[in-house]
């Protein structure tokens, strides 16, 4: 065995022990403990440094991340388009620590819009405001995201503002509304999360505004006084919010909904509602993450539904990857089995 191979295998040991600990938490305390454990690891710098330098981890992460470059993302987007799927592309990164980093992210995303236009891809772009400096300077953040909305508008494209942790919800919605109503960028959309108690109130206002919204469950660690601690409550709220945003009132106001889930119960609840209400399949879309439930993605396309795939790329893949493990235990077992084999 070579020294490099030996080093890699020895480096895997602490990672495997961490994941075994997480598995033990599931056995003794339930699946929610595993989720909290993984969400902690997604923010832990020491864990990021450990895992990010493991070549096997990078390889396994490619199931969920297109690659590290625009070229990688474009190749994946083109393949998905050829399979009848829409795409939203995301240059990974969040919570930058300097304005220079925020401006570098802005410039990369501007290049991404240029590349989408040049390649004639059926693809929009999603962005996190903390990647553009939200935790440093809100004024500069607004300038950065405005430049992205303007570039998207120039090409007849769309920009989606992702939602992050609960403390950023108000400022995120404020920036979204400034862009759409004060600046006139009707091509900007936003995201809401069903696990937050406040989201129903946010949704009812967005319905009145005729917004373009992605509905997801949420993938951040939140206290029990802010978010539903039990999965079933979050799921029930997801269905309720989906029905509000696909209601006749919402559609008449011009609202367009992206139902972002891989949970077949949520997919089936949406199917049942639109069939019962006579809603055309082109009045909304399902949205799913690259590499997760490919069988379900294909099935929905074959049934005539619109499906948009979230395609992330970039070197800052670790937090995104670990949150995907937290969302669905099957992803964790996939990671462990592949890591051990390498």
C-alpha positions in Angstrom: 0.0 0.0 0.0 1.4 3.4 -0.9 1.9 6.1 1.8 -0.8 8.3 0.2 -3.3 5.5 0.2 -2.4 4.7 3.8 -2.8 8.3 4.8 -6.2 8.5 3.1 -7.4 5.3 4.9 -6.2 6.6 8.3 -7.9 9.9 7.6 -11.2 8.1 7.0 -11.2 6.5 10.4 -12.2 9.6 12.4 -14.9 10.5 9.9 -16.3 6.9 10.1 -16.3 7.1 13.9 -18.2 10.4 13.7 -20.8 8.8 11.5 -21.0 5.7 13.7 -21.7 8.0 16.6 -24.5 9.6 14.6 -25.9 6.2 13.8 -25.8 5.4 17.5 -27.8 8.6 18.2 -30.5 7.3 15.8 -30.7 4.0 17.6 -31.0 5.4 21.1 -32.8 8.7 20.5 -34.4 8.7 17.1 -33.8 10.1 13.7 -34.1 13.8 14.8 -30.9 13.4 16.8 -29.0 12.3 13.7 -30.3 15.3 11.9 -29.1 17.7 14.6 -25.8 15.9 14.8 -25.2 16.3 11.1 -26.4 19.9 11.1 -23.8 20.6 13.8 -21.1 19.0 11.6 -22.2 21.1 8.6 -21.1 24.2 10.5 -18.1 22.8 12.3 -14.9 24.2 10.8 -12.8 21.2 12.1 -15.1 18.7 10.5 -15.2 20.7 7.3 -11.3 20.7 7.2 -11.2 17.0 7.9 -13.7 15.8 5.3 -13.0 18.4 2.6 -9.5 17.1 2.2 -10.5 13.4 1.8 -10.4 12.4 -1.9 -13.0 9.7 -1.4 -15.4 12.2 0.2 -15.1 14.4 -2.8 -15.9 11.6 -5.1 -19.0 10.5 -3.1 -20.1 14.2 -2.9 -20.2 14.2 -6.7 -23.5 12.4 -6.4 -25.0 15.6 -5.1 -22.7 18.3 -6.6 -22.1 18.7 -10.3 -18.4 19.5 -9.8 -16.2 22.5 -8.9 -16.4 24.6 -12.1 -19.0 26.2 -14.4 -18.0 23.7 -17.1 -19.0 20.9 -14.8 -22.3 22.5 -14.0 -23.1 23.3 -17.6 -22.4 19.7 -18.6 -24.8 18.4 -16.0 -27.5 21.0 -16.9 -27.3 20.1 -20.6 -27.8 16.4 -19.7 -30.8 17.2 -17.5 -32.3 19.5 -20.2 -32.0 16.6 -22.7 -34.0 14.4 -20.3 -36.8 17.0 -20.3 -36.0 18.7 -17.0 -35.6 22.4 -16.2 -32.6 23.4 -14.1 -31.7 26.0 -11.5 -27.9 26.4 -10.9 -26.2 27.4 -7.7 -22.6 28.4 -7.1 -22.0 27.0 -3.7 -20.9 29.2 -0.8 -22.4 31.0 2.1 -21.6 33.3 5.1 -18.5 34.9 3.5 -16.2 36.8 5.8 -15.1 39.7 3.6 -16.6 42.0 1.0 -13.9 40.9 -1.4 -15.2 37.3 -1.2 -18.8 38.5 -1.7 -17.7 40.4 -4.8 -15.9 37.4 -6.1 -19.0 35.3 -5.7 -21.1 38.0 -7.5 -18.7 38.0 -10.4 -18.8 34.2 -10.7 -22.6 34.2 -10.8 -22.6 37.0 -13.4 -20.3 34.7 -15.5 -22.8 31.9 -14.8 -25.6 33.9 -16.3 -23.5 34.7 -19.3 -22.7 31.0 -19.8 -26.3 29.9 -19.5 -27.2 32.5 -22.2 -24.3 31.5 -24.5 -25.1 27.7 -24.1 -28.9 28.3 -24.5 -29.6 26.2 -21.4 -33.0 25.9 -19.9 -31.7 27.1 -16.5 -32.2 29.8 -13.9 -29.9 30.7 -11.0 -30.4 30.4 -7.2 -28.3 32.4 -4.8 -27.8 32.8 -1.0 -27.6 36.4 0.2 -25.0 35.5 2.9 -22.7 34.5 0.0 -23.1 38.1 -1.3 -22.2 39.7 2.1 -25.4 39.8 4.0 -23.7 39.2 7.4 -21.2 41.9 6.7 -22.9 44.8 4.9 -26.5 44.8 3.8 -26.1 47.8 1.5 -23.3 46.1 -0.5 -25.3 42.9 -0.5 -28.2 44.7 -2.1 -25.9 46.2 -4.8 -24.5 42.7 -5.5 -27.8 41.0 -5.8 -29.2 43.8 -7.8 -26.5 43.4 -10.4 -27.4 39.7 -10.6 -31.1 40.5 -11.1 -30.2 43.0 -13.8 -28.0 40.5 -15.7 -30.8 37.9 -15.5 -33.3 40.4 -16.7 -31.1 41.4 -19.6 -31.2 37.7 -20.8 -34.8 37.1 -20.0 -33.7 34.8 -17.2 -34.7 34.5 -13.5 -33.0 34.8 -10.2 -34.1 32.9 -7.1 -33.1 34.1 -3.6 -32.6 31.1 -1.4 -33.8 31.2 2.3 -31.2 30.6 5.0 -31.5 30.4 8.8 -34.5 32.0 10.6 -32.6 35.1 11.8 -32.1 36.1 8.1 -35.7 35.7 7.0 -36.9 39.3 7.5 -33.9 40.9 5.8 -34.1 38.3 2.9 -37.8 39.1 2.3 -37.1 42.8 2.5 -34.3 42.6 -0.1 -36.5 40.4 -2.3 -39.4 43.0 -2.1 -37.0 45.9 -2.8 -35.8 44.2 -5.9 -39.2 43.3 -7.1 -41.3 46.3 -6.2 -38.9 49.2 -5.8 -36.5 48.2 -8.6 -39.1 46.6 -10.8 -37.4 43.2 -11.2 -40.3 40.9 -11.8 -37.9 38.1 -12.6 -36.9 37.6 -9.0 -38.3 34.8 -6.8 -37.8 33.8 -3.2 -38.0 30.6 -0.9 -40.0 29.8 2.1 -39.5 26.9 4.6 -42.4 24.9 6.0 -40.7 24.1 9.3 -40.8 27.7 10.5 -43.9 28.7 12.5 -44.0 32.1 10.9 -44.1 30.9 7.3 -47.9 30.7 7.0 -48.1 34.5 7.6 -45.3 35.1 5.1 -47.0 32.9 2.5 -50.4 34.7 2.8 -48.6 38.0 2.1 -46.7 36.5 -0.8 -50.0 35.2 -2.2 -51.4 38.7 -2.1 -48.3 39.9 -4.0 -48.4 37.2 -6.7 -44.9 36.1 -5.9 -42.8 33.3 -7.5 -42.0 31.0 -4.5 -40.1 27.8 -3.9 -41.6 25.9 -0.9 -39.1 23.6 0.9 -39.1 22.0 4.3 -35.9 23.7 5.6 -32.4 22.4 6.3 -31.0 24.5 9.2 -30.8 23.9 12.9 -33.5 26.0 14.6 -34.7 26.2 18.2 -38.1 24.7 19.1 -39.6 28.2 19.7 -38.9 29.1 16.0 -39.5 25.8 14.1 -41.6 22.7 14.4 -39.4 20.1 16.3 -41.3 17.2 14.9 -41.1 16.1 11.2 -44.8 15.3 11.0 -45.8 18.9 12.0 -43.5 20.3 9.4 -44.9 17.9 6.8 -48.4 18.9 7.7 -47.5 22.5 7.4 -45.9 21.8 4.0 -49.1 20.4 2.6 -51.1 23.3 4.0 -48.8 25.9 2.5 -48.7 24.1 -0.8 -52.5 24.2 -1.0 -52.6 27.9 -0.1 -50.1 28.7 -2.8 -51.9 26.6 -5.4 -55.3 28.0 -4.5 -57.4 29.8 -7.1 -56.8 33.1 -5.4 -53.0 32.6 -5.5 -53.1 31.6 -9.2 -55.3 34.5 -10.1 -52.8 36.8 -8.4 -50.1 35.4 -10.6 -48.3 33.3 -8.0 -46.1 30.5 -9.4 -45.1 27.7 -7.0 -42.1 25.4 -7.0 -42.9 22.4 -4.8 -39.4 21.4 -3.6 -39.5 17.9 -2.1 -38.3 14.3 -2.5 -40.8 13.0 0.0 -43.3 10.9 -1.9 -46.0 11.7 0.7 -45.6 15.4 -0.2 -45.4 14.7 -3.9 -48.6 12.6 -3.7 -50.4 15.2 -1.6 -49.5 17.7 -4.4 -50.6 15.4 -7.1 -53.9 14.7 -5.4 -54.6 18.4 -4.8 -53.9 19.6 -8.3 -56.0 16.7 -9.8 -58.9 17.4 -7.4 -58.8 21.2 -8.2 -58.2 20.7 -11.9 -54.9 22.6 -11.9 -52.9 22.3 -15.1 -49.4 20.7 -14.7 -47.8 23.8 -16.3 -49.2 26.1 -13.5 -46.5 24.9 -11.1 -43.5 22.7 -10.9 -41.8 20.1 -8.8 -38.2 21.0 -7.7 -35.7 18.4 -6.6 -32.0 18.3 -5.8 -29.4 16.9 -8.2 -28.6 13.3 -7.4 -31.5 12.6 -5.1 -34.5 10.4 -6.1 -33.6 10.3 -9.7 -36.3 7.6 -10.2 -39.0 10.0 -8.9 -37.7 12.8 -11.0 -38.0 10.7 -14.2 -41.4 9.4 -13.1 -42.8 12.9 -12.7 -41.5 14.0 -16.1 -43.0 11.0 -17.7 -46.4 11.8 -16.1 -46.2 15.3 -17.8 -45.3 17.4 -14.7 -42.7 20.1 -14.9 -39.6 19.2 -12.9 -36.7 21.6 -12.1 -33.4 20.2 -10.8 -31.2 22.2 -8.4 -27.7 21.8 -9.6 -25.0 23.1 -7.3 -21.3 23.4 -8.1 -18.1 24.9 -6.6 -15.4 24.1 -4.1 -17.4 25.1 -1.1 -19.4 21.8 -1.3 -19.0 20.5 2.3 -21.9 22.4 4.2 -24.3 21.7 1.3 -23.3 18.0 1.2 -23.6 17.4 4.9 -27.1 19.1 5.0 -28.1 16.6 2.3 -27.0 13.8 4.6 -29.1 15.3 7.4 -32.2 15.6 5.3 -32.4 11.9 4.4 -30.8 9.0 6.3 -30.5 6.9 3.1 -28.0 9.5 1.9 -25.9 8.9 4.9 -25.8 5.1 4.4 -24.9 5.7 0.7 -22.0 7.9 1.8 -20.7 5.4 4.4 -20.9 2.4 2.1 -19.0 4.2 -0.7 -16.4 5.7 1.7 -15.6 2.4 3.3 -15.2 0.7 -0.2 -12.6 3.3 -1.3 
